[in-house]
């Protein structure tokens, strides 16, 4: 049904009637933006004139697109109503006047054609300033929708009931080909899904928005799963019968497929755990998925585990404080094994927060052990655990250091770095305090550098041990760390495992120390002047005086060669 927007009347009764009328006849279309969710630039218009000014601008744009540019009125209306950023970019240079602002914009449109494609893309939910728009949707030198070959497909999809402002969900990089499909083929595909699986229009549209590939690929496994969940287990009766509500459910379902759950294999499991998709917000599902993903186990196993244990989504896994040793005992670790871990990973023990538990487990190489325990049914131990007493596993040295830290002006800055250490697995103990004293970067910088080393292949537990032994390695930029790792593996022909015994390698200057010393040692070996191959730690960590003295013992000419190389590095020439 079509209608033009009417001017809001001054009486509350008329306004209420208009609101009900608008909601009823436009239930399949996008809502008009309110002043509360408009972009900040509109705040430059005085608040008492803002709402009326925006309505005038949108009406003028609708008239221009429909009358001058000959777009169908519903399309013109949706574009004008859902493109506030693009609208403001055009009108921001027009001086504001309550009585002439709308007219000034109309006059502007007569002589200044606008980039209609920008307005359109924003209206369907795409940000024209981002890199997320497929290139096929942005042909060069195309500004008018009449020249854009995909516009008819968009209008056809809207006519089938797809919400205009959500059509951008169909425009993901891998799904851009949807706009190249003939509208009649799309209509046949949607009709086939409805008749083949017994789903209604709202369900099919929601499924297509969450899984656009069903519009051009055979997705029998997915559709079979969704039929079992939505119809056989009657999930649809628990949600409102509109696209937004069903789409939210489908987006939650997609999270588990993105984890690696196989389509066509989990419909019944999802159906038995349908409370997950009804009772919990997407943010809750995502937080739990991210929580267990930190254990670094196979993602599909995480998805199956969470689907089989829906009660976990109601667990508090954030705020509670744990004793690491007490928690391990609670999960059944034997005393002898616990003592061994305390000797091997002393920096992990003490108190920590439940939110950091996955990384606590990984820092002791217990991620898989912990996950297997939960898979076997011990997940309930997560909520039954409680610290036995206020003094349980409290490190006095840590608490005293924390008290002193509170008196300093840099307290907040230091606490953020301390929280970083706890988040990667350090407990509330003296090792965390000692490492904190060595860190001179922000918590975000420390996290990026830690992740950089982790992504280069260093095992998590070994990296935490490296930080404990030589915390200064996190004070260097990621690019510098990567260059040092490349030199270690490619030029020195060593492996990352060598960092287990000599993490301090990453603290020395690559150009002024590591490279020249290693190259000189290699030259001595190649010339047959050095019978013994020294370790990297001996070559690099020795002081300059000790290093030169060792060169003298290896060969009388070696110190002169080192001095000559030093002069070259400094840009000087040797004395005649």
C-alpha positions in Angstrom: 0.0 0.0 0.0 1.3 3.5 -0.8 0.8 6.8 0.8 2.6 10.2 1.1 3.7 11.3 4.5 1.2 13.8 6.0 2.2 16.7 8.1 1.9 16.0 11.9 -1.2 17.7 13.3 -1.2 19.7 16.5 -3.6 17.5 18.3 -2.5 14.4 20.1 -5.5 12.4 18.9 -4.7 13.1 15.3 -1.0 12.2 15.9 -2.0 8.9 17.5 -4.4 8.1 14.6 -1.7 8.9 12.1 0.8 6.7 14.0 -1.5 3.7 14.0 -2.4 4.2 10.4 1.3 4.5 9.3 2.3 1.4 11.3 -0.5 -0.7 9.9 -0.1 0.1 6.2 3.7 0.2 6.2 4.5 -2.9 8.4 6.8 -4.4 5.7 8.8 -1.3 5.1 11.5 0.4 7.1 10.7 2.9 9.8 11.5 6.5 9.4 14.5 7.7 11.5 13.7 9.6 14.6 15.7 12.6 15.8 17.2 10.3 18.5 18.9 8.1 16.0 19.9 10.6 13.4 23.6 11.3 12.8 25.3 14.0 14.9 25.6 16.6 12.1 21.9 17.2 12.3 22.5 18.5 15.8 23.7 21.8 14.2 20.0 22.5 13.4 18.4 24.1 16.5 16.5 21.4 18.3 13.1 23.1 18.2 13.3 23.2 14.4 15.1 20.0 13.8 12.2 17.5 13.5 10.3 19.7 11.1 13.4 20.6 9.1 14.3 17.0 8.6 10.7 16.1 7.5 10.8 19.0 4.9 14.2 17.8 3.6 13.0 14.2 3.3 9.8 15.3 1.5 11.7 17.5 -0.9 14.1 14.6 -1.7 11.2 12.2 -2.1 9.5 14.6 -4.6 12.8 15.1 -6.5 13.5 11.3 -6.8 9.9 10.5 -7.7 8.9 13.5 -9.9 12.1 14.6 -11.5 14.0 11.3 -11.6 10.9 9.1 -12.2 11.6 6.6 -9.5 8.6 4.6 -8.1 7.2 6.5 -5.2 7.7 3.8 -2.6 11.4 3.5 -3.6 11.9 7.3 -3.6 10.2 7.5 -0.1 12.4 4.7 1.4 15.6 6.2 0.0 14.8 9.7 1.4 13.7 8.3 4.7 16.7 6.1 5.4 19.7 8.0 4.1 20.3 10.7 6.8 24.1 10.8 6.4 24.0 11.3 2.7 21.2 13.9 3.1 23.2 15.9 5.5 26.3 15.9 3.3 24.2 17.6 0.6 22.4 20.2 2.7 25.1 21.0 5.3 26.3 23.9 3.2 22.9 25.4 2.9 22.4 28.2 5.5 19.6 27.3 7.9 16.5 29.4 8.2 13.3 28.0 9.7 11.1 29.5 7.0 13.3 28.8 3.9 15.4 25.7 4.6 13.1 23.3 2.8 12.6 25.6 -0.2 16.4 26.3 -0.4 17.0 22.5 -0.7 14.4 22.2 -3.4 16.0 25.0 -5.3 19.4 23.3 -4.8 18.1 20.1 -6.3 17.0 21.9 -9.5 20.6 22.9 -10.4 22.7 20.3 -8.6 22.1 16.6 -9.4 23.0 14.4 -6.5 24.7 11.0 -6.3 21.6 8.9 -6.0 23.7 5.7 -5.6 25.1 6.9 -2.3 21.6 7.7 -1.0 20.3 4.4 -2.2 23.2 2.3 -0.7 22.8 4.0 2.7 19.0 3.5 2.6 19.4 -0.3 2.3 21.9 -0.4 5.2 25.3 0.0 3.5 27.9 2.6 4.5 29.3 4.2 1.3 32.4 5.3 3.1 33.4 1.8 4.2 35.2 -0.9 2.3 32.5 -3.5 2.9 30.5 -2.8 -0.3 31.3 -5.2 -3.2 33.0 -3.5 -6.1 30.4 -4.9 -8.5 27.8 -2.7 -6.8 29.9 0.5 -7.3 30.5 0.8 -11.1 32.7 3.8 -11.9 31.1 7.1 -12.9 27.6 5.9 -12.0 25.6 8.4 -10.1 22.0 7.9 -11.2 19.9 4.9 -10.2 18.5 4.8 -13.8 22.0 3.9 -15.0 22.5 1.3 -12.3 21.6 -2.1 -13.8 20.7 -3.8 -10.4 18.0 -1.3 -9.3 15.1 -3.3 -10.9 16.2 -6.4 -8.9 16.2 -4.4 -5.7 12.7 -3.1 -6.4 11.5 -6.6 -7.1 12.9 -7.9 -3.8 11.1 -5.1 -2.0 7.9 -6.0 -3.7 8.3 -9.6 -2.5 8.3 -8.3 1.1 12.0 -7.8 1.8 12.4 -4.8 4.2 14.0 -2.1 2.3 16.5 -1.0 5.0 17.7 -4.6 5.3 18.4 -5.3 1.7 22.0 -4.5 2.3 22.3 -7.8 4.1 22.1 -9.4 0.6 25.1 -7.4 -0.6 27.9 -9.0 1.2 31.1 -9.6 -0.8 30.3 -13.2 -1.6 26.6 -12.6 -2.1 26.8 -9.7 -4.5 25.7 -11.9 -7.4 22.2 -12.0 -6.0 21.5 -8.6 -7.6 22.5 -10.0 -10.9 19.8 -12.7 -10.8 16.7 -12.3 -12.9 13.8 -11.2 -10.6 11.5 -13.9 -11.9 14.2 -16.5 -11.0 14.4 -15.1 -7.5 10.6 -15.3 -7.2 10.6 -18.9 -8.3 13.3 -19.8 -5.8 11.4 -18.2 -2.9 8.2 -20.0 -4.0 10.1 -23.3 -4.2 11.4 -22.9 -0.6 8.0 -22.1 0.7 6.3 -25.1 -0.9 9.2 -27.5 -0.4 9.7 -26.9 3.3 6.3 -25.6 4.4 7.7 -22.2 5.6 5.7 -19.0 5.4 6.8 -15.8 3.7 8.1 -14.1 6.8 10.3 -17.1 7.6 11.7 -17.5 4.1 12.5 -13.7 3.9 14.3 -13.9 7.2 16.2 -17.0 6.2 17.3 -15.3 2.9 18.5 -12.2 4.8 20.5 -14.3 7.3 21.7 -16.8 4.7 21.7 -15.0 1.3 23.2 -18.0 -0.5 19.9 -19.9 -0.4 18.7 -17.6 -3.2 21.2 -19.0 -5.7 22.6 -22.2 -4.3 21.2 -25.6 -3.2 21.1 -25.4 0.6 19.0 -28.4 1.5 21.0 -29.2 4.6 20.4 -25.7 6.0 16.7 -25.6 5.1 16.1 -29.1 6.6 17.7 -28.0 9.9 15.6 -24.8 9.9 12.4 -26.7 9.1 13.1 -29.1 12.1 13.8 -26.1 14.4 11.1 -23.7 13.2 8.3 -26.0 12.5 8.8 -29.5 14.0 10.0 -28.0 17.3 7.6 -25.0 16.8 10.1 -22.3 17.5 8.0 -19.8 15.5 5.3 -19.9 18.1 7.8 -18.4 20.6 8.7 -15.3 18.5 6.7 -12.5 17.0 5.6 -13.2 13.5 7.6 -10.4 11.8 10.8 -10.3 9.8 12.8 -8.6 12.5 12.0 -11.2 15.1 12.6 -14.2 12.9 15.7 -12.7 11.4 17.2 -12.3 14.9 16.6 -16.0 15.5 18.2 -16.9 12.1 21.2 -14.7 12.9 21.7 -16.6 16.2 21.4 -19.9 14.4 24.1 -18.7 11.9 26.6 -18.2 14.8 26.7 -21.9 15.2 27.2 -22.7 11.5 29.9 -20.1 11.5 31.6 -22.1 14.2 31.7 -25.1 11.9 28.5 -27.0 12.8 27.5 -29.0 9.7 24.3 -28.0 7.9 21.8 -30.8 7.9 23.3 -32.4 11.0 22.2 -30.2 13.9 18.6 -29.4 13.3 17.4 -31.8 16.0 20.0 -30.7 18.4 19.0 -27.1 17.9 15.4 -28.0 18.3 16.0 -29.7 21.7 17.9 -26.5 22.7 15.5 -23.9 21.2 15.6 -21.9 24.5 19.0 -20.7 23.3 17.4 -18.8 20.4 14.4 -17.5 22.4 15.7 -16.5 25.8 19.1 -15.0 25.1 20.2 -12.0 23.1 22.7 -12.3 20.4 25.3 -10.5 22.6 24.9 -13.3 25.2 25.5 -16.0 22.6 28.5 -14.2 21.2 30.0 -13.7 24.6 29.8 -17.4 25.5 31.1 -18.4 22.1 34.0 -16.1 22.5 34.6 -17.2 26.0 35.1 -20.9 25.1 36.8 -20.1 21.9 39.7 -18.7 24.0 40.5 -22.3 25.0 41.8 -22.8 21.4 39.9 -26.0 20.8 38.1 -26.9 17.5 35.4 -24.4 16.8 32.8 -27.0 15.7 33.3 -28.8 19.0 32.5 -25.5 20.8 29.3 -25.2 18.8 28.1 -28.7 19.5 29.0 -28.4 23.2 27.0 -25.2 23.6 24.1 -26.6 21.8 24.1 -29.7 23.9 24.4 -27.6 27.2 22.0 -24.7 26.8 22.0 -24.0 30.5 25.6 -22.6 30.1 24.1 -19.5 28.5 22.7 -18.6 31.9 26.0 -19.1 33.8 27.8 -16.1 35.2 31.3 -16.5 33.7 32.5 -12.9 34.2 32.5 -11.3 37.6 33.3 -14.0 40.1 36.8 -14.4 41.6 38.5 -17.7 41.7 41.5 -19.3 43.3 43.4 -21.1 40.5 44.6 -23.9 42.7 41.2 -24.2 44.4 39.4 -24.3 41.0 41.7 -27.0 39.7 41.0 -29.1 42.8 37.3 -28.5 42.3 37.6 -29.9 38.7 39.3 -33.0 40.0 43.0 -32.4 39.5 45.0 -34.6 41.8 47.3 -33.1 44.4 50.5 -34.4 42.8 49.6 -32.9 39.4 48.7 -29.6 41.0 52.0 -29.4 42.8 53.8 -30.1 39.5 51.9 -27.3 37.8 52.6 -24.8 40.6 56.4 -25.5 40.1 56.2 -25.2 36.3 53.8 -22.2 36.0 54.1 -20.3 39.3 53.1 -17.0 37.6 49.6 -18.5 36.9 48.6 -19.3 40.5 46.9 -17.0 43.0 43.6 -15.4 42.5 42.0 -14.3 39.2 38.6 -13.6 37.7 36.4 -16.2 36.1 36.4 -14.1 32.9 40.1 -14.9 32.5 39.7 -18.7 33.1 40.1 -19.9 29.5 43.5 -18.1 29.2 44.5 -19.3 32.7 43.9 -22.8 31.4 45.8 -22.2 28.2 48.7 -20.7 30.1 49.2 -24.1 31.8 48.5 -26.2 28.6 45.2 -27.3 30.2 42.8 -25.9 27.6 41.9 -29.2 26.0 41.8 -31.0 29.4 39.4 -28.4 30.8 37.2 -28.5 27.7 37.0 -32.3 27.7 36.0 -32.3 31.4 33.1 -29.9 30.5 32.0 -32.0 27.5 31.7 -35.0 29.8 29.3 -33.2 32.0 31.4 -31.4 34.5 30.3 -28.0 33.2 28.1 -27.6 36.2 31.2 -27.2 38.3 31.6 -23.8 36.8 28.7 -22.5 38.9 29.1 -24.7 42.0 32.7 -23.5 42.6 33.2 -20.9 45.4 36.2 -19.6 47.2 36.4 -21.3 50.6 37.4 -18.2 52.6 38.4 -14.5 52.2 42.0 -15.4 52.7 42.1 -18.3 50.3 45.1 -18.0 48.0 45.7 -14.4 48.7 49.3 -13.2 47.9 50.3 -10.7 50.6 53.2 -9.3 48.4 50.7 -8.7 45.6 48.2 -7.0 48.0 50.9 -4.8 49.5 52.1 -3.8 46.0 48.5 -3.0 45.0 48.2 -0.7 48.1 51.3 1.2 47.1 50.2 1.4 43.5 46.9 3.2 44.6 48.9 6.1 46.0 50.5 6.9 42.6 49.2 9.3 40.0 49.6 6.6 37.4 47.3 4.2 39.2 44.6 3.9 36.5 47.2 3.4 33.8 49.0 0.8 35.8 45.9 -1.1 36.7 45.0 -1.4 33.1 48.3 -3.0 32.4 47.9 -5.3 35.4 44.5 -6.3 34.2 46.1 -7.2 30.9 48.5 -9.5 32.7 45.6 -11.2 34.5 43.7 -11.5 31.2 46.5 -13.5 29.6 46.8 -15.9 32.6 48.9 -14.2 35.3 47.5 -14.6 38.7 47.4 -12.1 41.5 51.0 -12.8 42.6 54.5 -11.4 42.9 55.3 -12.4 39.3 52.5 -10.2 38.0 53.9 -7.3 40.0 57.4 -7.8 38.9 56.4 -8.0 35.2 54.2 -4.9 35.6 57.3 -2.9 36.6 59.0 -3.8 33.3 56.1 -2.7 31.0 56.1 0.8 29.7 53.4 0.6 27.1 49.6 0.9 27.2 47.4 -2.1 27.8 46.1 -2.0 24.2 49.7 -1.9 22.8 50.7 -4.8 25.1 47.7 -6.9 23.9 48.6 -6.3 20.2 52.2 -7.3 20.7 51.2 -10.4 22.7 48.8 -11.3 19.9 51.5 -10.7 17.3 53.9 -13.1 18.9 51.1 -15.6 19.3 50.0 -15.4 15.7 53.6 -16.0 14.6 53.5 -19.5 16.1 54.7 -19.2 19.6 52.7 -21.5 21.9 50.4 -19.8 24.4 51.9 -21.3 27.6 55.4 -20.7 26.4 54.7 -17.1 25.4 53.3 -16.4 28.9 56.5 -18.0 30.4 58.5 -15.7 28.1 56.7 -12.7 29.4 57.4 -13.8 33.0 61.1 -14.2 32.3 61.5 -11.1 30.1 58.5 -8.8 30.2 60.4 -6.1 28.2 59.7 -8.0 25.0 56.2 -6.5 25.0 57.6 -2.9 25.0 58.6 -3.2 21.3 56.4 -2.5 18.3 54.9 -5.4 16.3 57.0 -4.7 13.2 60.2 -4.8 15.2 59.2 -8.1 16.8 58.3 -9.6 13.5 61.7 -8.6 11.9 63.5 -10.2 14.8 61.5 -13.4 14.5 62.2 -13.5 10.7 65.9 -13.1 11.3 65.9 -15.8 13.9 64.2 -18.3 11.7 65.4 -17.4 8.2 69.0 -16.1 8.7 70.0 -17.8 11.9 68.3 -21.1 10.9 66.9 -21.5 14.4 63.4 -22.2 15.5 60.9 -20.4 17.7 61.5 -23.1 20.4 64.9 -21.4 21.1 63.0 -18.5 22.6 61.9 -20.9 25.4 65.5 -20.8 26.8 66.5 -17.3 25.6 63.4 -15.0 25.4 65.8 -12.1 25.9 66.8 -12.4 22.3 63.7 -10.3 21.4 64.9 -7.4 23.7 68.2 -6.7 21.9 68.6 -4.3 19.0 68.4 -6.1 15.6 70.6 -3.8 13.5 73.1 -2.7 16.1 73.6 -5.9 18.0 72.0 -9.1 16.8 72.8 -8.9 13.1 76.5 -7.7 13.3 77.5 -10.1 16.0 75.8 -13.1 14.4 77.3 -12.2 11.0 80.8 -11.9 12.4 80.5 -15.2 14.2 79.3 -16.8 10.9 82.3 -15.2 9.1 84.7 -16.7 11.6 83.1 -20.1 11.3 83.1 -19.9 7.4 86.8 -18.9 7.5 87.7 -21.8 9.8 89.0 -19.3 12.4 86.6 -20.5 15.1 86.5 -24.1 16.1 83.6 -23.8 18.5 80.1 -22.7 17.5 78.8 -20.5 20.3 75.1 -20.4 21.3 73.0 -17.4 20.3 72.6 -16.3 23.9 76.4 -16.3 24.3 76.9 -14.3 21.1 74.2 -11.7 21.7 73.8 -11.4 25.5 77.5 -10.8 26.3 78.6 -7.3 27.1 80.7 -5.4 24.5 83.8 -5.9 26.6 83.2 -9.6 27.1 82.4 -10.1 23.4 85.6 -8.4 22.2 87.7 -10.4 24.8 86.2 -13.6 23.4 87.0 -12.5 19.9 90.7 -12.0 20.9 90.8 -15.6 22.2 89.3 -16.9 19.0 91.8 -15.2 16.7 94.0 -12.1 17.0 92.5 -10.6 13.8 88.9 -10.9 15.0 88.8 -7.7 17.1 90.1 -5.7 14.2 87.4 -7.1 12.0 84.8 -6.2 14.5 86.1 -2.7 14.9 86.2 -2.3 11.1 82.5 -3.5 10.8 81.5 -1.1 13.7 83.1 1.9 11.9 81.2 0.9 8.7 77.9 0.8 10.6 78.6 4.2 12.1 79.3 5.7 8.7 83.0 6.3 9.5 86.2 5.1 7.9 89.1 3.4 9.7 92.1 5.4 10.6 95.1 5.1 8.1 
